[in-house]
């Protein structure tokens, strides 16, 4: 196996690792909100004037969220730099630096348009994670203005969707026509996460989130079932379509459970474990639903998994 192929092999796995860490960051953020720990650390970027504060009460959740955000940010920068470096190596012909003719296996191995798109997305992810950090700082400095907290939560979901797109794109490519139901499904599910953030911070009434959930579920069924009816014999499409439907239906039940838990424990002096559990699970599975919709939209393209310049393989 050539060195460039080995580099791409590890870049793909590193991208998946960063996506998994991003999902962990989403959970960490949900734990902060669900435990009412958003202002447990009143300063930023330090924590109570120290690098590591006393870990007690809500400070534990807030500080863990900050550490996770920093690690994900560094990992994202590493991914972007790694992909940019790999693209530079692929674009540099061997005989330009060594004076020798390229080996037969290197002919036609210039970086593909799909990899270039993935590299651009990685740099966009760097910008998004920096913007998310800035919004987090604004929320602390200005005592949690609603617009910054909602934007912070929404950017978290957007960042996770970008990471999923990078991972899938490194395997299945980017160019080509898109399946309309799946793209609409992505937009609806992402919009639903924004509504959910608005409900959590008291800006949007719960009824809007409930109506949005009904609409998003219908659109997810449209996207998933249309793929299943047309491509039941194709496991590369059948499995992600069934996964999307399973996640969306699970999300509906988790939403009902989270809402009921908030009603039952409305008079509790502090967040109760059952309410925290269902709320965090609802946010986490909502992120998975957006990620699954993004993956299905990319895989449902007619030219997914075709070879583009020697980069994408089945």
N, C-alpha and C positions, 0 to 999 in steps of 0.2 A: 504494500500500500504506500502511495506517495505521501510525502510530508504534508502537502496541501490537503489531501484527503483526511489525514490524521487530525490536522488543525480544525477542519470543518466538523469532524466527528465530535471533538471536544467542545467546540463552540455551540453546537446544538444542545449538548447535555448541560453546558453551563447556562444557556438561555432557559432551559427547563428548570434548573435549580433557582435562578433568579425569579422566575415566575412563581415557584413554590414559596420562596421567601416573601414575595409580594403578597401572596395570599395570607401568609402568617401576619404580615403587617396590617392587612385589612381586619383580621381577627383582633389584633392588639388595639387597633383604633376603636373597634366595636366594644371591647372591654372597658376602655376609658369612658365612652359615652354611657354605656349601660350601668356602670358603677358610679355615675355622677362624679367622675374624677377629673373632669376637663380642666378645672382651675385649681387643682391640688398643688400645682407648682406655679407660682405667680410670676416667675421671671423666665426669660428666654434670651440667648441659648443656654445659659447656665440654669441650674436647678437649685433654688434657694441659695444662690450665690456660690454654689459648689459644682464640681464636675459630677460627683456622685452624692446625692442627698441621702438623708436618713430614710431608708425604705420602710415606710409604715403607712397604713391606711391607703387612701387613693393615690398617694405619691408613687406607690409601687407600679400601678397601672400606667400612670402618665410617664414615668421615667422609662419603663420598659418599652412604651410606644416610641419614645424619642430615640432610644438606642436602636430599636428595630428599624426605624426610619433612616437613621444614619447608615446602618449596615446595608440596607437595600439601596440607598443612594450610591454608596461606594461600589456595590456590586453592579449597579446599572452603568456607572461610569466605566468600570472594568469591561463590561460587555461591549459597550460602544467602542472603546479603544481597541479591544480584541478583534472586533469585526472589521474596524477600519484598517487595522494592521494586516489582517488576513486578506482584505480586498487589495491592499497595496502590493502584497507579495504575489497575488494572482495576476495582477496587471503588469508586473515587471517581468519581462521576458528573460529566461535564464541566460541567454548568450550576451545580453547587454551588460551583465556584471562579470561574467566569467570568461567571455571570449569564445565559448564553445556553443555549438549548435544545440538547441533544445532536444531533450529526449523525446522519442515518439509519443510516450504517454502524456507529455506536457502540451502537445499540439492541441490547440482549441480549448485550453483550460483557463482562458481569461475569465474574470469574475462575471457572473451572470447578472441580468437585470433584476432577478428575484433577490439575489444576495445584496445588490445595491439598495433595493427597496428596504430590505431588512435592516441594513446598516443605517439608513436614514431614519427609520423608525426607532432604532436604538438611541440615536442622538435626540430625537423628539422625546423619548422616554426620559432622558437626562434632564431636558428642559422642564418637563412636567413634574418630575420629582423635586427639582429645585423650587418650582413654583408652589408645590404643595408644602414644602418646608417653610417657605416665606409666608404662606397663608396661615400655617400653624403658629408662626411667630406673631403675626398680626392678631390672631384670635387671643393670644395670651396678653400682648401689650395693650390691646384696646378692650380688654374684658369681654371676650367672646362676642363680637358683633355677628349677627345671624348670617349675613351674607358671606363672611369669611369662613365660618364653620361649615355651612352648606357647600360652599365651593371647595373647601378642603376635603370633605367627604366625597364629593362628586369626582374630584380629580383623582382620588384614590381608586375609585372604580374605573375611571378612564385609563389610569396608569396600568391597572391589572389587565384591562382589555388589550392595551398595546403590547404588553408582554406576551399574552396568549397569541396575538397576531404574529409576533416575531417568531415564536416557537413553531407555530403551524407553518408560517411562510418559509422557514428554513428547510422544511420537509416537503411542502406541497407547492411552493411558489406563490406568486402574487398576480401576475398579469392575467388578463382574460375577462370575459363577461361575468356578471354576478347574478345570482339567483335572487329575484326581487323579494319573495316572502321572507327569506332568511335575513336579508339586509334590513327590512322593515322590523323584523323580530328583534334584531340587535338594538335598533333605535328605541323600540318600545321598552325593552327590558332595562336599558340604560336610563331612559327617562323615569322609569319606575324607581330606580335606585335614588335618583335625585329627589323625587317626591318623598321617598322614605326618609331621606336626610332632612327634608323640610319638616316632616311630621315629628322627627326626633327632637328638633330644636324649636318646636312650637310655632313655626311660621306658616305651615300648611295644615289644614284640617284633616283628620284621619279619613274622612269620607272621600277626599280626593285620591288618597293612596289606595283606598279600597276599589274605587272605580277604575283607577289605573291598573290595579292587579287583575281585574276582570278582563280588561282590554288586552293587557300584555299576555295573559294566559291564552286568550283566543288567538292572538297573533302567533304565539309560540306553537299552538296546535296546528295552525295553518301551515307554518313553516315545516314543522317536524313531520306531520302526516303527509304533506305533499311530497316530501323527499321519500318517505317510506313507500308510498304508493307507486312512485316512479322507479325506485332503485332498491327494492326489497332484496334483490339478489346480490347487491354490492355491499359487502361488509364495511368498506371504507366510508360509506354513507349511511348505511342502516344503523350501525352502532352509535355514531355521534348524534343521529336524529333521535334514537331511543333514549340516549343519555340526556339530551336536552329536555325531552318530555318528562322524564323521570325527575330531573332536578326542578323543573318548573312546578310540577304537581307537589313535590315535597315542599317547595317554597310556599305554596299556598297554605298548606296545613301548618307550617311553622309560623306563618304570618297570623293565622287565626289563634294559634297557641300563644304567641307573643302578645297579641291584643288582649286576650282573655286574662293572661297573667298580669298585665298592667292594671286591668280592672279589679282583679281580686286583691292585688297588693297596693291599690291606690293610696291607702291610708297608712302604709308601712313607714316607719321612721327612716328607713334606709333601703336601698335596693335589695330585694330578696333573691337568694340563689336561683330559684326556679325562673323568676322573671329575667334575670341576667342570662341564664342558660338559653332560654327561648329567643331572647332578643339578639344575642350574639350569633346564635345559629341562623336566625333569619337573615342577618346582614351577610354572614359568610356564604350561605347558600345562594343568596341573591347575586353575589359576586361570581359564584360558580355558574349561575344561569347566564350571566352576561358573557363569561368566558366561553361557555359551551355554544352559545349562539354565534359568537365570533368565529369559533372553530368550524362550525357547521357551514356558515356563510362562505368561508374560504374553501372548504373541501367540496362544496356543492358546485363549484365552477367546472365547466366542461374540461378545462385543461389542467386541472389540479393533478399533481404528481408527474406531469410530463417533464422531460429533461430540458432545462434551459441552460445552454452553455456549459453542460457538464456538471451543474450544481445540484439540481433537484432530482432525486431518484425515488422510486416507489418504496 
